[in-house]
Amino acid sequence: MEESADSSGANDEFPPEKRLEAPNHRLIEAGIATIPDMETLRECVAYENAHQNRTQILRRLEWKAEELRENEN
């Protein structure tokens, strides 16, 4: 995988609203599964809290945070 020199530019390609406002549940799960780092995850949690605040989505984001933390070690 190639990263751009501007890491914020990568997030602009697939912002939280695209990850979490997909037309079906499977696409939302895929959007969460492809979160690459904690910064993007935090943006998604903030977006979800500010907009729909769906418990199931927040739980999946929590699981993704645990996965990212495990991979850091």
PyMOL commands that set and color helices and strands:
alter all, ss='L'
color gray80, all
select helices_A, chain A and resi 7-13+16-20+25-33+38-50+55-72
alter helices_A, ss='H'
color red, helices_A
deselect
rebuild
show_as cartoon
